[in-house]
């Protein structure tokens, strides 16, 4: 199992194809680092919104945090409790 993989969000932005790619990669990868490129219209609030949408689409087995313009996702073996 690979420990970390890096992805980028470009000018197409957040799409359903991107979510499917993350979901497929998540089967074999524990950590996923997603960088937002300048062409995606970098905005701090937009990064947080994308993280929230991505976590909602992926389910409760994933947690995430934002560092600058990078989203770091962690996949857990069991579903995490949401509070």
C-alpha positions as CSV (number, residue, x, y, z in Angstrom):
1,X,0.0,0.0,0.0
2,X,1.3,3.4,-1.0
3,X,1.6,5.9,1.8
4,X,0.9,9.2,0.0
5,X,0.0,10.5,-3.5
6,X,-0.3,14.0,-4.8
7,X,-3.1,15.4,-6.9
8,X,-3.8,18.9,-8.3
9,X,-7.0,20.9,-9.0
10,X,-6.6,23.1,-12.0
11,X,-8.8,25.3,-14.1
12,X,-11.6,22.7,-14.4
13,X,-12.0,23.0,-10.7
14,X,-13.9,20.5,-8.5
15,X,-15.7,18.0,-10.7
16,X,-17.4,14.6,-10.3
17,X,-14.6,13.0,-12.2
18,X,-12.1,14.3,-9.7
19,X,-14.1,12.8,-6.9
20,X,-14.2,9.5,-8.6
21,X,-10.4,9.7,-9.1
22,X,-9.9,10.4,-5.4
23,X,-12.2,7.5,-4.5
24,X,-10.4,5.1,-6.7
25,X,-7.0,6.1,-5.5
26,X,-8.2,5.9,-1.9
27,X,-8.5,2.2,-2.2
28,X,-4.7,1.8,-2.4
29,X,-3.5,5.0,-0.7
30,X,-3.6,6.0,2.9
31,X,-2.9,9.8,2.5
32,X,-3.8,12.1,-0.4
33,X,-2.4,15.6,-0.9
34,X,-4.4,17.8,-3.2
35,X,-2.9,21.1,-4.3
36,X,-4.9,24.0,-5.8
37,X,-3.2,25.6,-8.7
38,X,-3.3,29.3,-9.4
39,X,-5.5,28.6,-12.5
40,X,-8.2,27.2,-10.2
41,X,-8.8,30.7,-8.9
42,X,-7.1,30.3,-5.5
43,X,-9.1,31.6,-2.6
44,X,-8.7,30.6,1.0
45,X,-12.5,30.2,1.5
46,X,-12.8,28.2,-1.7
47,X,-10.2,25.7,-0.4
48,X,-12.2,25.1,2.7
49,X,-15.4,24.7,0.7
50,X,-13.7,22.2,-1.6
51,X,-12.5,20.2,1.4
52,X,-15.9,20.1,2.9
53,X,-17.6,19.0,-0.4
54,X,-14.9,16.4,-0.9
55,X,-15.3,14.9,2.6
56,X,-19.1,14.9,2.2
57,X,-18.8,13.1,-1.2
58,X,-16.2,10.5,0.0
59,X,-18.0,9.5,3.3
60,X,-17.0,9.1,6.9
61,X,-13.9,7.0,6.3
62,X,-12.0,10.2,5.4
63,X,-10.8,13.1,7.4
64,X,-9.1,16.2,6.0
65,X,-7.3,19.4,6.9
66,X,-6.2,22.5,5.0
67,X,-2.7,23.9,5.0
68,X,-2.3,27.0,2.8
69,X,-3.7,26.0,-0.6
70,X,-3.3,22.3,0.0
71,X,-5.9,19.8,1.3
72,X,-4.5,16.7,3.0
73,X,-6.9,13.7,3.2
74,X,-6.5,10.7,5.5
75,X,-8.3,7.4,4.9
76,X,-9.2,5.4,8.0
77,X,-9.9,1.7,8.1
78,X,-13.2,2.2,9.9
79,X,-15.8,4.9,9.5
80,X,-15.1,7.9,11.7
81,X,-17.8,9.4,14.0
82,X,-19.1,12.8,12.9
83,X,-19.9,15.3,15.6
